[in-house]
Structures are given as C-alpha cells and as structure tokens.
Amino acid sequence: MLFAFLCTDKPGHLNVRMETRPVHLEHLNKLNADGSLKFAGPFLDDEGKPNGSLVVVEAADMAAARTLAEADPYYLAGLFEKVDVKPWNWTINKPAE
C-alpha cells in the first residue's frame, strides 16, 4: 500500500533543513534502493525556498509507514512542525509495474 507523508517545516528552521539535507538524502536513497520510496521532494514557499516535504512510500500498513516517516533525519532533527501520514492511491500517470 502507498502512503504519502505531508510534512510541514517549523517556521525559521531552514538552517535545520539545509544542515540535515545530506543525511536526509542518504536516507531517501536507501529507501529507494530498498524499493520502498516511490517519489519525494520539497514544497516551496513564495520565494522558492523549501518549507516542507512530500514523500510517498510503499509500506505494509500504517504502522510501518509511520515508522518510516519517523526514521527520516529531518523528523529526527526536529525540522517538522507537522507530519501527516495518509494512505494514497496512485491513479493517474502511475508508472507501469
């Protein structure tokens, strides 16, 4: 099952995002190599600066998805004000399996 992580950065925490970015990308690359990561990227503010994240993963259930969300270095660094984990159904433009 697919799950979307809708992550909102805490205001004034761009420095935390930038400092943690290398280990965050390493984490996402590991999930990608494992086949769990479907896609990911930052949300941007009006100035084009990152202010949140969208990450879509495949996981067995909500508990497993939350475990993945909480293992993200951004989460562990306290970057996020809020993380919503939602089941998601990829309907349009889904890549062939």
Contacts in CASP RR format, 6 or more apart in sequence:
PFRMAT RR
TARGET T0000
AUTHOR 0000-0000-0000
METHOD contacts of the structure
MODEL  1
MLFAFLCTDKPGHLNVRMETRPVHLEHLNKLNADGSLKFAGPFLDDEGKP
NGSLVVVEAADMAAARTLAEADPYYLAGLFEKVDVKPWNWTINKPAE
1 58 0 8 1.000
1 59 0 8 1.000
1 60 0 8 1.000
1 61 0 8 1.000
1 87 0 8 1.000
2 38 0 8 1.000
2 56 0 8 1.000
2 57 0 8 1.000
2 58 0 8 1.000
2 87 0 8 1.000
2 88 0 8 1.000
2 89 0 8 1.000
2 90 0 8 1.000
3 56 0 8 1.000
3 57 0 8 1.000
3 58 0 8 1.000
3 59 0 8 1.000
3 62 0 8 1.000
3 65 0 8 1.000
3 68 0 8 1.000
3 85 0 8 1.000
3 86 0 8 1.000
3 87 0 8 1.000
3 88 0 8 1.000
4 54 0 8 1.000
4 55 0 8 1.000
4 56 0 8 1.000
4 84 0 8 1.000
4 85 0 8 1.000
4 86 0 8 1.000
4 88 0 8 1.000
5 53 0 8 1.000
5 54 0 8 1.000
5 55 0 8 1.000
5 56 0 8 1.000
5 57 0 8 1.000
5 65 0 8 1.000
5 68 0 8 1.000
5 69 0 8 1.000
5 72 0 8 1.000
5 83 0 8 1.000
5 84 0 8 1.000
5 85 0 8 1.000
6 54 0 8 1.000
6 83 0 8 1.000
6 84 0 8 1.000
6 86 0 8 1.000
7 52 0 8 1.000
7 53 0 8 1.000
7 54 0 8 1.000
7 55 0 8 1.000
7 69 0 8 1.000
7 74 0 8 1.000
7 75 0 8 1.000
7 79 0 8 1.000
7 80 0 8 1.000
7 82 0 8 1.000
7 83 0 8 1.000
7 84 0 8 1.000
8 43 0 8 1.000
8 51 0 8 1.000
8 52 0 8 1.000
8 80 0 8 1.000
8 81 0 8 1.000
8 82 0 8 1.000
8 83 0 8 1.000
9 17 0 8 1.000
9 50 0 8 1.000
9 51 0 8 1.000
9 52 0 8 1.000
9 53 0 8 1.000
9 79 0 8 1.000
9 80 0 8 1.000
9 81 0 8 1.000
10 16 0 8 1.000
10 78 0 8 1.000
10 79 0 8 1.000
10 80 0 8 1.000
10 81 0 8 1.000
11 81 0 8 1.000
13 78 0 8 1.000
13 79 0 8 1.000
14 49 0 8 1.000
14 50 0 8 1.000
14 51 0 8 1.000
16 74 0 8 1.000
16 77 0 8 1.000
16 78 0 8 1.000
16 79 0 8 1.000
17 50 0 8 1.000
17 52 0 8 1.000
17 74 0 8 1.000
17 79 0 8 1.000
19 77 0 8 1.000
20 73 0 8 1.000
20 74 0 8 1.000
20 77 0 8 1.000
20 79 0 8 1.000
23 73 0 8 1.000
24 72 0 8 1.000
24 73 0 8 1.000
24 74 0 8 1.000
26 73 0 8 1.000
27 71 0 8 1.000
27 72 0 8 1.000
27 73 0 8 1.000
28 37 0 8 1.000
28 40 0 8 1.000
28 55 0 8 1.000
31 37 0 8 1.000
31 57 0 8 1.000
31 68 0 8 1.000
35 58 0 8 1.000
36 57 0 8 1.000
36 58 0 8 1.000
36 59 0 8 1.000
36 68 0 8 1.000
37 55 0 8 1.000
37 56 0 8 1.000
37 57 0 8 1.000
38 56 0 8 1.000
38 57 0 8 1.000
38 58 0 8 1.000
38 90 0 8 1.000
39 55 0 8 1.000
39 56 0 8 1.000
40 53 0 8 1.000
40 54 0 8 1.000
40 55 0 8 1.000
40 56 0 8 1.000
41 53 0 8 1.000
41 54 0 8 1.000
41 55 0 8 1.000
42 50 0 8 1.000
42 51 0 8 1.000
42 52 0 8 1.000
42 53 0 8 1.000
42 54 0 8 1.000
43 50 0 8 1.000
43 51 0 8 1.000
43 52 0 8 1.000
43 53 0 8 1.000
43 54 0 8 1.000
44 50 0 8 1.000
44 51 0 8 1.000
45 51 0 8 1.000
52 80 0 8 1.000
53 74 0 8 1.000
55 69 0 8 1.000
55 72 0 8 1.000
56 88 0 8 1.000
56 90 0 8 1.000
57 65 0 8 1.000
57 68 0 8 1.000
59 65 0 8 1.000
59 68 0 8 1.000
62 85 0 8 1.000
62 87 0 8 1.000
65 85 0 8 1.000
66 85 0 8 1.000
69 75 0 8 1.000
69 83 0 8 1.000
69 85 0 8 1.000
70 76 0 8 1.000
74 80 0 8 1.000
75 83 0 8 1.000
END
